[in-house]
Amino acid sequence: MHKRGAAALFAATGVLLTGTAFAQTSPNPTQQIGATTQQGPTPLFRITVVGHTTPAINYRPRKGDTKVGDVVGREQSQGQGQGPGKGQKAGDQPGAEYFEAEVELDELARLIFEDLHLPNLQEKAKREIASRATRFTEIRRTGIMSNLDKRRSILENIKRTAREGGAAKLGPFKKEDLRYRTWEETTKFESNAVVISMMDVSGSMGEFKKYIARSFYFWMVRFLRTKYDNVDIVFISHHTEAKEVTEEQFFTQGESGGTVVSSAYRLALDVISERYPTRDWNVYPFHFSDGDNYYSDNDEAVRLADELATTCNLFGYGEIGEEGGASYRRSSGALLSIFNDRLKQRERFVGVRIDDKQDVYPALKQFFSKRGLEV
């Protein structure tokens, strides 16, 4: 999978979640290949990724008083372009040539999620999940930059310069040199699966921590609905008490109070027992917290976590640190260290630590990388 595309998409998480569009300048075809040329200007490629999303996750909103009718942003007007010559008046500097393409967010997300899977997926009594897979099958002259075939584009450039100048060498790139891979989707039916999303919404989960947790779950839900047609998703919020909530409530409601983690695990096990028996369902519980828990609840939390890891395909736990506190790690007392030390069923437990927005996508990959039996 293209790491640059993934990094660009997830670095813009905060922008995308508020329903706006963003633009990312992609590298030219010779980057990361070691080829350089002094025979002309480097071509530029500008990709506009357009997407509209529902959950409103707003971190560090603009400060100041506003009222109905205020204009909070304007589109760039004519004459306010980018690069040499921008502005209202005519300039005398040459412009930079660039190619434009507009890509739907869903299309880019499908490519980024290509390598993610539900781990340890086992054959159950029922097979109702339609899973879509993307396979590159053809080369074309047009496409999106994330599908650019650099090797073929360089070969086309060398062949063209040989035709034009008689010498086979790498020259300035033109649009006619570029080659793009295209894909087709295949569908296969897999066993039933349910993902149980648990989130700590206690008073210790500050603005940054809730933002990180909701960002992870936002992309997890988007991955599941992009890759699978019929995966069930259950949403559970907890402080000292746990409750099942709607998707909208999960992403928008705030809470406070203390933290009793076992309340969420107990409710998850009840939901599994009543609605998703493991003989018929692949079950994936995930929990995000800041690691703080009422001290007398730790033994019960470990016991129930062991039960989740034993009965489910995979139990994932994400611990969110303080903003900018990547260098700080509590040696004891936090749930992640307690789980690592005391869980008996470690084979199907995955724990991650997130200290920054850039850690969200690596955590998603760690939870949903291929492992175990795939059907």
One Martini backbone bead per residue (centre of mass of N, CA, C, O) as a GRO file, in nm:
protein
  375
    1MET     BB    1   0.101   0.032   0.016
    2HIS     BB    2   0.071   0.377   0.017
    3LYS     BB    3   0.221   0.572   0.251
    4ARG     BB    4   0.166   0.861   0.156
    5GLY     BB    5  -0.143   0.840   0.135
    6ALA     BB    6  -0.193   0.762   0.427
    7ALA     BB    7  -0.058   1.003   0.563
    8ALA     BB    8  -0.233   1.221   0.430
    9LEU     BB    9  -0.510   1.125   0.526
   10PHE     BB   10  -0.443   1.113   0.846
   11ALA     BB   11  -0.331   1.406   0.878
   12ALA     BB   12  -0.640   1.509   0.783
   13THR     BB   13  -0.853   1.426   0.992
   14GLY     BB   14  -0.948   1.698   1.120
   15VAL     BB   15  -1.061   1.807   0.851
   16LEU     BB   16  -1.252   1.576   0.751
   17LEU     BB   17  -1.445   1.565   1.010
   18THR     BB   18  -1.567   1.868   0.919
   19GLY     BB   19  -1.637   1.846   0.593
   20THR     BB   20  -1.383   1.904   0.429
   21ALA     BB   21  -1.134   1.988   0.209
   22PHE     BB   22  -0.826   1.865   0.060
   23ALA     BB   23  -0.480   1.924  -0.031
   24GLN     BB   24  -0.225   1.726  -0.212
   25THR     BB   25   0.105   1.708  -0.287
   26SER     BB   26   0.264   1.521  -0.509
   27PRO     BB   27   0.502   1.343  -0.627
   28ASN     BB   28   0.720   1.283  -0.848
   29PRO     BB   29   0.808   1.004  -1.039
   30THR     BB   30   1.131   1.016  -0.928
   31GLN     BB   31   1.078   0.967  -0.653
   32GLN     BB   32   1.262   0.720  -0.478
   33ILE     BB   33   1.475   0.639  -0.733
   34GLY     BB   34   1.732   0.854  -0.803
   35ALA     BB   35   1.638   1.040  -1.024
   36THR     BB   36   1.789   1.298  -1.226
   37THR     BB   37   1.746   1.640  -1.362
   38GLN     BB   38   1.858   1.940  -1.576
   39GLN     BB   39   1.641   1.974  -1.842
   40GLY     BB   40   1.405   2.075  -1.644
   41PRO     BB   41   1.124   2.115  -1.501
   42THR     BB   42   0.943   2.006  -1.241
   43PRO     BB   43   0.670   1.842  -1.216
   44LEU     BB   44   0.338   1.895  -1.107
   45PHE     BB   45   0.104   1.755  -0.856
   46ARG     BB   46  -0.253   1.796  -0.797
   47ILE     BB   47  -0.457   1.675  -0.526
   48THR     BB   48  -0.809   1.651  -0.477
   49VAL     BB   49  -0.975   1.561  -0.183
   50VAL     BB   50  -1.313   1.454  -0.158
   51GLY     BB   51  -1.516   1.498   0.147
   52HIS     BB   52  -1.799   1.373   0.347
   53THR     BB   53  -1.892   1.384   0.690
   54THR     BB   54  -2.056   1.326   0.996
   55PRO     BB   55  -1.870   1.334   1.223
   56ALA     BB   56  -1.804   1.583   1.485
   57ILE     BB   57  -1.459   1.633   1.519
   58ASN     BB   58  -1.339   1.892   1.736
   59TYR     BB   59  -1.014   2.026   1.750
   60ARG     BB   60  -0.941   2.319   1.832
   61PRO     BB   61  -1.119   2.554   1.794
   62ARG     BB   62  -1.203   2.849   1.715
   63LYS     BB   63  -1.178   3.151   1.849
   64GLY     BB   64  -1.457   3.329   1.934
   65ASP     BB   65  -1.715   3.522   1.839
   66THR     BB   66  -2.029   3.408   1.709
   67LYS     BB   67  -2.283   3.430   1.453
   68VAL     BB   68  -2.540   3.428   1.271
   69GLY     BB   69  -2.391   3.484   0.940
   70ASP     BB   70  -2.111   3.434   0.963
   71VAL     BB   71  -1.798   3.433   0.806
   72VAL     BB   72  -1.555   3.153   0.824
   73GLY     BB   73  -1.512   3.124   0.500
   74ARG     BB   74  -1.327   3.134   0.187
   75GLU     BB   75  -1.292   3.123  -0.127
   76GLN     BB   76  -1.084   3.145  -0.374
   77SER     BB   77  -1.029   3.393  -0.572
   78GLN     BB   78  -0.970   3.551  -0.835
   79GLY     BB   79  -0.616   3.594  -0.842
   80GLN     BB   80  -0.551   3.364  -0.594
   81GLY     BB   81  -0.314   3.198  -0.651
   82GLN     BB   82  -0.037   2.992  -0.710
   83GLY     BB   83   0.262   3.105  -0.722
   84PRO     BB   84   0.384   3.253  -0.971
   85GLY     BB   85   0.175   3.543  -1.025
   86LYS     BB   86   0.020   3.597  -0.791
   87GLY     BB   87  -0.272   3.785  -0.785
   88GLN     BB   88  -0.419   4.074  -0.922
   89LYS     BB   89  -0.167   4.122  -1.083
   90ALA     BB   90   0.042   4.136  -1.328
   91GLY     BB   91   0.314   3.936  -1.416
   92ASP     BB   92   0.679   3.828  -1.498
   93GLN     BB   93   0.648   3.529  -1.414
   94PRO     BB   94   0.676   3.214  -1.458
   95GLY     BB   95   0.503   2.934  -1.465
   96ALA     BB   96   0.383   2.633  -1.324
   97GLU     BB   97   0.349   2.317  -1.417
   98TYR     BB   98   0.033   2.132  -1.375
   99PHE     BB   99  -0.162   1.864  -1.248
  100GLU     BB  100  -0.507   1.774  -1.227
  101ALA     BB  101  -0.703   1.604  -0.962
  102GLU     BB  102  -1.010   1.440  -0.866
  103VAL     BB  103  -1.088   1.276  -0.551
  104GLU     BB  104  -1.252   1.053  -0.383
  105LEU     BB  105  -1.240   0.948  -0.066
  106ASP     BB  106  -1.344   0.656  -0.106
  107GLU     BB  107  -1.130   0.576  -0.314
  108LEU     BB  108  -0.880   0.622  -0.134
  109ALA     BB  109  -0.966   0.447   0.107
  110ARG     BB  110  -0.970   0.176  -0.043
  111LEU     BB  111  -0.661   0.171  -0.091
  112ILE     BB  112  -0.562   0.202   0.206
  113PHE     BB  113  -0.742  -0.061   0.307
  114GLU     BB  114  -0.634  -0.310   0.147
  115ASP     BB  115  -0.435  -0.437   0.397
  116LEU     BB  116  -0.689  -0.475   0.566
  117HIS     BB  117  -0.811  -0.698   0.836
  118LEU     BB  118  -0.972  -0.946   0.984
  119PRO     BB  119  -0.854  -1.120   1.234
  120ASN     BB  120  -0.889  -1.454   1.280
  121LEU     BB  121  -1.075  -1.562   1.068
  122GLN     BB  122  -1.352  -1.781   1.099
  123GLU     BB  123  -1.536  -2.055   1.048
  124LYS     BB  124  -1.880  -2.064   1.044
  125ALA     BB  125  -2.206  -2.145   1.015
  126LYS     BB  126  -2.209  -1.864   0.885
  127ARG     BB  127  -2.220  -1.685   0.549
  128GLU     BB  128  -2.265  -1.316   0.508
  129ILE     BB  129  -1.998  -1.175   0.427
  130ALA     BB  130  -1.910  -0.925   0.203
  131SER     BB  131  -1.594  -0.915   0.048
  132ARG     BB  132  -1.376  -0.666  -0.072
  133ALA     BB  133  -1.140  -0.673  -0.344
  134THR     BB  134  -0.834  -0.538  -0.473
  135ARG     BB  135  -0.719  -0.554  -0.826
  136PHE     BB  136  -0.455  -0.515  -1.033
  137THR     BB  137  -0.491  -0.521  -1.417
  138GLU     BB  138  -0.409  -0.227  -1.543
  139ILE     BB  139  -0.287   0.009  -1.794
  140ARG     BB  140  -0.292   0.370  -1.800
  141ARG     BB  141  -0.297   0.725  -1.888
  142THR     BB  142  -0.508   0.746  -1.657
  143GLY     BB  143  -0.537   0.887  -1.314
  144ILE     BB  144  -0.425   0.850  -1.000
  145MET     BB  145  -0.144   0.912  -0.810
  146SER     BB  146  -0.163   0.652  -0.625
  147ASN     BB  147  -0.143   0.477  -0.923
  148LEU     BB  148   0.137   0.530  -0.998
  149ASP     BB  149   0.372   0.401  -1.234
  150LYS     BB  150   0.699   0.456  -1.216
  151ARG     BB  151   0.843   0.256  -1.399
  152ARG     BB  152   0.669   0.302  -1.657
  153SER     BB  153   0.709   0.610  -1.671
  154ILE     BB  154   1.016   0.600  -1.716
  155LEU     BB  155   1.014   0.427  -1.973
  156GLU     BB  156   0.844   0.626  -2.142
  157ASN     BB  157   1.043   0.860  -2.122
  158ILE     BB  158   1.286   0.720  -2.258
  159LYS     BB  159   1.143   0.651  -2.527
  160ARG     BB  160   1.074   0.942  -2.606
  161THR     BB  161   1.364   1.064  -2.605
  162ALA     BB  162   1.465   0.868  -2.822
  163ARG     BB  163   1.275   0.962  -3.050
  164GLU     BB  164   1.353   1.273  -3.036
  165GLY     BB  165   1.702   1.244  -2.983
  166GLY     BB  166   1.839   0.934  -2.997
  167ALA     BB  167   1.850   0.913  -2.677
  168ALA     BB  168   1.855   0.701  -2.397
  169LYS     BB  169   1.691   0.905  -2.155
  170LEU     BB  170   1.626   1.099  -1.885
  171GLY     BB  171   1.368   1.332  -1.882
  172PRO     BB  172   1.135   1.536  -1.893
  173PHE     BB  173   0.819   1.537  -1.789
  174LYS     BB  174   0.514   1.419  -1.930
  175LYS     BB  175   0.193   1.334  -1.954
  176GLU     BB  176   0.249   1.096  -2.167
  177ASP     BB  177   0.434   0.921  -1.958
  178LEU     BB  178   0.207   0.841  -1.782
  179ARG     BB  179   0.122   0.564  -1.560
  180TYR     BB  180  -0.167   0.362  -1.460
  181ARG     BB  181  -0.328   0.181  -1.232
  182THR     BB  182  -0.585  -0.058  -1.235
  183TRP     BB  183  -0.902  -0.194  -1.111
  184GLU     BB  184  -1.070  -0.468  -0.945
  185GLU     BB  185  -1.351  -0.617  -0.799
  186THR     BB  186  -1.389  -0.862  -0.544
  187THR     BB  187  -1.613  -1.123  -0.415
  188LYS     BB  188  -1.656  -1.263  -0.081
  189PHE     BB  189  -1.767  -1.503   0.152
  190GLU     BB  190  -1.802  -1.467   0.502
  191SER     BB  191  -1.811  -1.469   0.817
  192ASN     BB  192  -1.937  -1.359   1.080
  193ALA     BB  193  -1.923  -1.017   1.227
  194VAL     BB  194  -1.818  -0.833   1.529
  195VAL     BB  195  -1.780  -0.499   1.658
  196ILE     BB  196  -1.659  -0.371   1.973
  197SER     BB  197  -1.696  -0.039   2.091
  198MET     BB  198  -1.486   0.105   2.342
  199MET     BB  199  -1.522   0.404   2.562
  200ASP     BB  200  -1.369   0.640   2.749
  201VAL     BB  201  -1.568   0.917   2.933
  202SER     BB  202  -1.420   1.034   3.151
  203GLY     BB  203  -1.266   1.295   3.319
  204SER     BB  204  -0.965   1.204   3.219
  205MET     BB  205  -1.080   1.252   2.930
  206GLY     BB  206  -0.976   1.467   2.738
  207GLU     BB  207  -0.980   1.629   2.448
  208PHE     BB  208  -0.746   1.475   2.313
  209LYS     BB  209  -0.832   1.182   2.388
  210LYS     BB  210  -1.110   1.186   2.250
  211TYR     BB  211  -1.008   1.252   1.971
  212ILE     BB  212  -0.839   0.996   1.930
  213ALA     BB  213  -1.057   0.784   1.977
  214ARG     BB  214  -1.255   0.889   1.756
  215SER     BB  215  -1.061   0.869   1.521
  216PHE     BB  216  -1.017   0.570   1.524
  217TYR     BB  217  -1.321   0.486   1.499
  218PHE     BB  218  -1.378   0.627   1.239
  219TRP     BB  219  -1.171   0.459   1.064
  220MET     BB  220  -1.276   0.183   1.140
  221VAL     BB  221  -1.560   0.215   1.024
  222ARG     BB  222  -1.468   0.283   0.737
  223PHE     BB  223  -1.320   0.020   0.685
  224LEU     BB  224  -1.554  -0.181   0.732
  225ARG     BB  225  -1.752  -0.039   0.514
  226THR     BB  226  -1.549  -0.077   0.275
  227LYS     BB  227  -1.479  -0.401   0.303
  228TYR     BB  228  -1.764  -0.459   0.439
  229ASP     BB  229  -2.116  -0.522   0.433
  230ASN     BB  230  -2.200  -0.702   0.734
  231VAL     BB  231  -2.084  -0.559   0.982
  232ASP     BB  232  -2.113  -0.539   1.310
  233ILE     BB  233  -2.172  -0.251   1.539
  234VAL     BB  234  -2.080  -0.176   1.873
  235PHE     BB  235  -2.160   0.079   2.121
  236ILE     BB  236  -1.950   0.178   2.409
  237SER     BB  237  -1.988   0.361   2.706
  238HIS     BB  238  -1.769   0.480   2.986
  239HIS     BB  239  -1.721   0.489   3.335
  240THR     BB  240  -1.859   0.353   3.600
  241GLU     BB  241  -2.058   0.310   3.363
  242ALA     BB  242  -2.228   0.117   3.116
  243LYS     BB  243  -2.336   0.180   2.767
  244GLU     BB  244  -2.539   0.156   2.502
  245VAL     BB  245  -2.499   0.324   2.188
  246THR     BB  246  -2.502   0.524   1.944
  247GLU     BB  247  -2.316   0.648   1.700
  248GLU     BB  248  -2.370   0.946   1.756
  249GLN     BB  249  -2.316   0.938   2.061
  250PHE     BB  250  -2.025   0.828   2.050
  251PHE     BB  251  -1.914   1.098   1.880
  252THR     BB  252  -2.057   1.343   2.081
  253GLN     BB  253  -2.069   1.264   2.365
  254GLY     BB  254  -2.031   1.372   2.696
  255GLU     BB  255  -1.849   1.309   2.999
  256SER     BB  256  -1.797   1.189   3.340
  257GLY     BB  257  -1.601   1.088   3.601
  258GLY     BB  258  -1.512   0.789   3.663
  259THR     BB  259  -1.333   0.455   3.655
  260VAL     BB  260  -1.482   0.136   3.528
  261VAL     BB  261  -1.384  -0.102   3.316
  262SER     BB  262  -1.554  -0.360   3.382
  263SER     BB  263  -1.828  -0.253   3.281
  264ALA     BB  264  -1.762  -0.283   2.975
  265TYR     BB  265  -1.683  -0.587   2.969
  266ARG     BB  266  -1.949  -0.695   3.080
  267LEU     BB  267  -2.131  -0.584   2.857
  268ALA     BB  268  -1.990  -0.724   2.621
  269LEU     BB  269  -2.043  -1.015   2.720
  270ASP     BB  270  -2.350  -0.988   2.715
  271VAL     BB  271  -2.382  -0.926   2.414
  272ILE     BB  272  -2.252  -1.185   2.314
  273SER     BB  273  -2.441  -1.389   2.457
  274GLU     BB  274  -2.723  -1.272   2.337
  275ARG     BB  275  -2.628  -1.194   2.007
  276TYR     BB  276  -2.303  -1.323   1.973
  277PRO     BB  277  -2.226  -1.615   1.934
  278THR     BB  278  -1.921  -1.779   1.879
  279ARG     BB  279  -2.037  -2.012   1.692
  280ASP     BB  280  -2.143  -1.770   1.470
  281TRP     BB  281  -1.913  -1.553   1.558
  282ASN     BB  282  -1.699  -1.298   1.497
  283VAL     BB  283  -1.509  -1.135   1.762
  284TYR     BB  284  -1.430  -0.765   1.821
  285PRO     BB  285  -1.284  -0.610   2.079
  286PHE     BB  286  -1.256  -0.253   2.164
  287HIS     BB  287  -1.035  -0.034   2.364
  288PHE     BB  288  -1.039   0.309   2.493
  289SER     BB  289  -0.786   0.474   2.697
  290ASP     BB  290  -0.574   0.627   2.961
  291GLY     BB  291  -0.532   0.391   3.205
  292ASP     BB  292  -0.737   0.471   3.407
  293ASN     BB  293  -0.828   0.313   3.728
  294TYR     BB  294  -0.986   0.180   3.967
  295TYR     BB  295  -0.792   0.005   4.178
  296SER     BB  296  -1.018  -0.217   4.269
  297ASP     BB  297  -1.071  -0.303   3.943
  298ASN     BB  298  -0.825  -0.452   3.814
  299ASP     BB  299  -0.886  -0.753   3.861
  300GLU     BB  300  -1.156  -0.757   3.705
  301ALA     BB  301  -1.044  -0.650   3.437
  302VAL     BB  302  -0.849  -0.885   3.385
  303ARG     BB  303  -1.054  -1.117   3.389
  304LEU     BB  304  -1.234  -1.006   3.154
  305ALA     BB  305  -1.009  -0.980   2.944
  306ASP     BB  306  -0.947  -1.282   2.937
  307GLU     BB  307  -1.228  -1.362   2.838
  308LEU     BB  308  -1.218  -1.208   2.572
  309ALA     BB  309  -0.954  -1.343   2.462
  310THR     BB  310  -1.077  -1.636   2.469
  311THR     BB  311  -1.363  -1.591   2.300
  312CYS     BB  312  -1.218  -1.418   2.094
  313ASN     BB  313  -1.033  -1.333   1.817
  314LEU     BB  314  -0.986  -1.028   1.934
  315PHE     BB  315  -0.816  -0.805   2.170
  316GLY     BB  316  -0.826  -0.449   2.185
  317TYR     BB  317  -0.587  -0.202   2.322
  318GLY     BB  318  -0.596   0.156   2.382
  319GLU     BB  319  -0.349   0.396   2.484
  320ILE     BB  320  -0.364   0.734   2.597
  321GLY     BB  321  -0.174   0.999   2.610
  322GLU     BB  322  -0.024   1.277   2.641
  323GLU     BB  323   0.021   1.557   2.493
  324GLY     BB  324   0.351   1.539   2.404
  325GLY     BB  325   0.417   1.244   2.583
  326ALA     BB  326   0.618   1.027   2.448
  327SER     BB  327   0.852   1.024   2.685
  328TYR     BB  328   0.614   0.929   2.869
  329ARG     BB  329   0.611   0.653   3.113
  330ARG     BB  330   0.443   0.442   3.294
  331SER     BB  331   0.552   0.172   3.487
  332SER     BB  332   0.276   0.187   3.653
  333GLY     BB  333  -0.096   0.150   3.668
  334ALA     BB  334  -0.147   0.102   3.384
  335LEU     BB  335  -0.327  -0.102   3.187
  336LEU     BB  336  -0.117  -0.195   2.981
  337SER     BB  337   0.088  -0.302   3.192
  338ILE     BB  338  -0.108  -0.494   3.333
  339PHE     BB  339  -0.176  -0.671   3.089
  340ASN     BB  340   0.117  -0.753   3.016
  341ASP     BB  341   0.160  -0.898   3.305
  342ARG     BB  342  -0.146  -1.062   3.364
  343LEU     BB  343  -0.223  -1.193   3.118
  344LYS     BB  344  -0.294  -1.517   2.991
  345GLN     BB  345  -0.425  -1.423   2.705
  346ARG     BB  346  -0.194  -1.318   2.454
  347GLU     BB  347  -0.247  -1.415   2.157
  348ARG     BB  348  -0.536  -1.220   2.144
  349PHE     BB  349  -0.360  -0.965   2.224
  350VAL     BB  350  -0.368  -0.600   2.157
  351GLY     BB  351  -0.138  -0.338   2.234
  352VAL     BB  352  -0.148   0.023   2.237
  353ARG     BB  353   0.018   0.341   2.181
  354ILE     BB  354  -0.099   0.690   2.204
  355ASP     BB  355   0.047   1.037   2.150
  356ASP     BB  356  -0.059   1.093   1.851
  357LYS     BB  357  -0.208   1.144   1.550
  358GLN     BB  358   0.011   0.967   1.390
  359ASP     BB  359  -0.077   0.688   1.555
  360VAL     BB  360  -0.347   0.588   1.433
  361TYR     BB  361  -0.273   0.423   1.179
  362PRO     BB  362  -0.074   0.217   1.308
  363ALA     BB  363  -0.293   0.102   1.495
  364LEU     BB  364  -0.479  -0.004   1.276
  365LYS     BB  365  -0.265  -0.198   1.154
  366GLN     BB  366  -0.215  -0.367   1.411
  367PHE     BB  367  -0.508  -0.474   1.445
  368PHE     BB  368  -0.556  -0.528   1.100
  369SER     BB  369  -0.368  -0.754   1.056
  370LYS     BB  370  -0.258  -1.036   0.938
  371ARG     BB  371  -0.383  -1.333   1.112
  372GLY     BB  372  -0.415  -1.641   1.098
  373LEU     BB  373  -0.718  -1.751   0.997
  374GLU     BB  374  -0.834  -1.755   0.662
  375VAL     BB  375  -1.157  -1.761   0.458
   0.00000   0.00000   0.00000
